[in-house]
Amino acid sequence: MTALIFPLQFVAAGGLVFSFEHATVAGKMVLFFLAIGFLWGKYKERRRKFGRNLEEYDFYPFTVTRENFGEFSLKDFRLGMHYFLKNEDYTAARQLIFIGEQSNVRAQLEPALAALDLRPPPSRPAAGEVPGPPV
Protein backbone atom coordinates (compact mmCIF):
# COMPACT_ATOMS: atom_id res chain seq x y z
CA MET A 1 0.00 0.00 0.00
CA THR A 2 2.87 2.41 0.69
CA ALA A 3 4.09 1.92 -2.89
CA LEU A 4 0.90 3.60 -4.12
CA ILE A 5 1.23 6.59 -1.83
CA PHE A 6 4.95 7.26 -2.41
CA PRO A 7 6.30 7.17 -5.94
CA LEU A 8 9.30 5.08 -6.93
CA GLN A 9 12.24 5.76 -4.61
CA PHE A 10 15.89 4.78 -4.60
CA VAL A 11 18.54 4.89 -1.92
CA ALA A 12 21.71 6.81 -2.71
CA ALA A 13 25.08 6.39 -1.08
CA GLY A 14 24.88 7.48 2.53
CA GLY A 15 21.33 6.19 3.00
CA LEU A 16 19.52 9.27 1.58
CA VAL A 17 16.23 8.55 -0.13
CA PHE A 18 15.44 10.36 -3.36
CA SER A 19 12.30 10.18 -5.40
CA PHE A 20 11.48 11.21 -8.93
CA GLU A 21 9.65 14.21 -7.51
CA HIS A 22 12.96 15.55 -6.23
CA ALA A 23 14.57 14.89 -9.63
CA THR A 24 11.88 16.84 -11.50
CA VAL A 25 12.16 19.79 -9.11
CA ALA A 26 15.94 19.81 -9.56
CA GLY A 27 15.51 19.59 -13.33
CA LYS A 28 13.12 22.53 -13.32
CA MET A 29 15.57 24.55 -11.24
CA VAL A 30 18.38 23.78 -13.68
CA LEU A 31 16.21 24.86 -16.59
CA PHE A 32 15.24 28.03 -14.74
CA PHE A 33 18.85 29.03 -14.06
CA LEU A 34 19.83 28.12 -17.62
CA ALA A 35 17.10 30.40 -18.98
CA ILE A 36 18.12 33.24 -16.63
CA GLY A 37 21.75 32.90 -17.76
CA PHE A 38 20.73 32.93 -21.42
CA LEU A 39 18.62 36.07 -20.99
CA TRP A 40 21.38 37.81 -19.01
CA GLY A 41 23.89 36.99 -21.77
CA LYS A 42 21.56 38.35 -24.45
CA TYR A 43 21.10 41.55 -22.44
CA LYS A 44 24.86 42.05 -22.01
CA GLU A 45 25.50 41.30 -25.69
CA ARG A 46 22.90 43.84 -26.82
CA ARG A 47 24.26 46.44 -24.42
CA ARG A 48 27.83 45.89 -25.63
CA LYS A 49 26.70 46.19 -29.24
CA PHE A 50 24.96 49.50 -28.50
CA GLY A 51 28.11 51.07 -27.09
CA ARG A 52 28.79 54.16 -24.99
CA ASN A 53 28.68 57.86 -25.71
CA LEU A 54 31.89 59.59 -26.75
CA GLU A 55 31.67 61.86 -23.70
CA GLU A 56 32.31 58.85 -21.44
CA TYR A 57 35.83 58.33 -22.84
CA ASP A 58 38.96 60.14 -21.65
CA PHE A 59 39.83 61.30 -25.17
CA TYR A 60 36.70 63.38 -25.72
CA PRO A 61 38.06 65.96 -28.24
CA PHE A 62 36.62 69.10 -26.62
CA THR A 63 38.07 70.88 -23.61
CA VAL A 64 36.62 73.87 -21.78
CA THR A 65 38.76 77.02 -21.63
CA ARG A 66 38.83 79.58 -18.82
CA GLU A 67 36.23 81.64 -20.66
CA ASN A 68 33.88 78.60 -20.74
CA PHE A 69 34.27 78.07 -24.48
CA GLY A 70 34.65 74.65 -26.01
CA GLU A 71 37.97 74.16 -27.74
CA PHE A 72 38.66 71.32 -30.18
CA SER A 73 41.73 69.18 -29.42
CA LEU A 74 43.24 67.50 -32.47
CA LYS A 75 45.51 65.39 -30.23
CA ASP A 76 42.55 63.85 -28.40
CA PHE A 77 40.75 63.35 -31.71
CA ARG A 78 43.69 61.37 -33.08
CA LEU A 79 43.91 59.36 -29.87
CA GLY A 80 40.23 58.46 -30.18
CA MET A 81 40.64 57.66 -33.87
CA HIS A 82 43.42 55.16 -33.14
CA TYR A 83 41.44 53.67 -30.25
CA PHE A 84 38.39 53.01 -32.45
CA LEU A 85 40.50 51.48 -35.20
CA LYS A 86 41.45 48.75 -32.71
CA ASN A 87 38.28 48.51 -30.58
CA GLU A 88 34.59 48.29 -31.46
CA ASP A 89 32.18 50.92 -30.22
CA TYR A 90 30.05 51.98 -33.15
CA THR A 91 28.09 54.64 -31.29
CA ALA A 92 31.12 56.57 -30.05
CA ALA A 93 32.96 56.10 -33.36
CA ARG A 94 30.04 57.65 -35.24
CA GLN A 95 29.99 60.56 -32.83
CA LEU A 96 33.74 61.07 -33.29
CA ILE A 97 33.36 61.09 -37.09
CA PHE A 98 30.53 63.60 -36.84
CA ILE A 99 32.55 65.90 -34.57
CA GLY A 100 35.55 65.55 -36.88
CA GLU A 101 33.53 66.58 -39.92
CA GLN A 102 32.12 69.59 -38.08
CA SER A 103 35.58 70.66 -36.90
CA ASN A 104 37.14 70.34 -40.37
CA VAL A 105 39.65 67.75 -39.20
CA ARG A 106 40.21 66.47 -42.72
CA ALA A 107 41.90 69.73 -43.71
CA GLN A 108 44.10 69.59 -40.60
CA LEU A 109 45.14 65.96 -41.10
CA GLU A 110 45.70 65.93 -44.87
CA PRO A 111 48.96 67.94 -44.76
CA ALA A 112 50.33 65.47 -42.22
CA LEU A 113 49.27 62.53 -44.39
CA ALA A 114 50.74 64.16 -47.49
CA ALA A 115 54.07 64.51 -45.67
CA LEU A 116 54.03 60.80 -44.89
CA ASP A 117 53.19 59.94 -48.53
CA LEU A 118 51.18 56.82 -47.72
CA ARG A 119 50.24 56.17 -51.33
CA PRO A 120 51.10 52.70 -52.64
CA PRO A 121 54.09 52.51 -54.98
CA PRO A 122 53.24 52.48 -58.70
CA SER A 123 52.95 49.00 -60.12
CA ARG A 124 55.17 48.02 -63.02
CA PRO A 125 53.70 46.14 -65.96
CA ALA A 126 54.54 42.48 -66.34
CA ALA A 127 56.86 41.33 -69.10
CA GLY A 128 55.22 41.73 -72.49
CA GLU A 129 52.35 43.81 -71.12
CA VAL A 130 51.61 47.27 -72.49
CA PRO A 131 51.44 49.87 -69.73
CA GLY A 132 48.12 51.63 -69.41
CA PRO A 133 47.40 55.24 -68.56
CA PRO A 134 48.45 56.36 -65.08
CA VAL A 135 45.77 56.13 -62.43
N, C-alpha and C positions, 0 to 999 in steps of 0.2 A: 504494500500500500504506500510506503514512503517513496517508492520509485515514481509513483504517479504525481506526488506532490512536488518533489524536487527533481529538476531535470538531471540529465546525465552529468555525473561528476567524476573527476579523477583526482588522484592524490599526487601532488608534486613532491620533489625531494624536500625533506624537512617536515613532512606530515601536513602541509597546507592543502586545503581542499579548494579546488577551483571548479567553477561550473561554466557552461557556455554563456550564461548571462554575463558573467564577468568578462569573458572574451569579447562579446559584442560591445559592451560598454567601452572597453579599452580600444577596440577597433574604431568606434565612433569618435573617441577622443583623439586618436591618431589622425583620422581624417579631418577633424576640426582644426587641429594645429597645422596640418599640411595646407589646408585651405587658407588659414590666416597667414602663413608664411608666403604663399603664392601671391595673395593680395598685397601684402606689404612689399614684396619684391616688385610687383607691377607699379605700385605707387612710387617707389624710389626711382625706378627706371624712367617713369614719365617725368618726374621732377628733375632728374639729371638731364634729360633730353631738353627740357624747357630752358634751363640755364639760369644765370643770375644777371642782374643789371650791371652795366659797366661801372656805375658809381660805387659798387661794392668792392672793386679791385683797387689795389694800391697805386696802379699806374693810370688812374683816371686823368686824362690829358688837360684838365683845366685846374688852375690854381687861383686862389683869391688874393688880390693885391691889398695893400694897405688902404686903398681908396674904395674897397669892396667892388672891384671890377674883376670879371673873369678873364684870365689870361691863358692863352693856349700854350701848351708845352710840347714842342716837337719831340723832345727826348722821351717823355712819357708815352707819347703816341707810338714812337718806334718800339719802345719796350713792350707795349701792349700788342703791337703788330707781330713781333717775334713770338710772344707768348701764345697768341691765337694760331700761329702757324704750326705750333707743336701740340696744342691742347684744343679740345672741342668745347666750345660754348657759343652756340650759334647766335643767341640773343645778344650777348655782349659784343661779339664780333660785328654783327650788323650795326649796332649802335656806334662802334668805333669807326666803321666805314662811313656812316652818315656824318659823324662829327668831322672826319677827315675831309670829306667832300665840302662841307660847309666852311672849313677853315683853309681851304685851298692848299692842302698838304701836297698834292701832286706837283704843283709848281715849285714847292720847296724841296721836294725829294728828287725831282728829275735832274737837277744839276749834279747832285751827288751820285746818281746812278750813271749819268753820262761820264763822269770822271772815272768810274770803275770800268766802264765799257764792257758790260755784261752780255753783249751780243755774241751769238755763236760765231765761230770762225767760218769764213766762206768755204763751201764745199767745192772740191775740184772734180771735174768730170772724169769718168772712168776712161780707160784706154779705148780709143776708137769712137768715143761719144762726142757729139758736137755740143759745145757749151751753149746754154740758152741765155736769154737776157737776164741781167742781174735782178735780184728780187728786192 
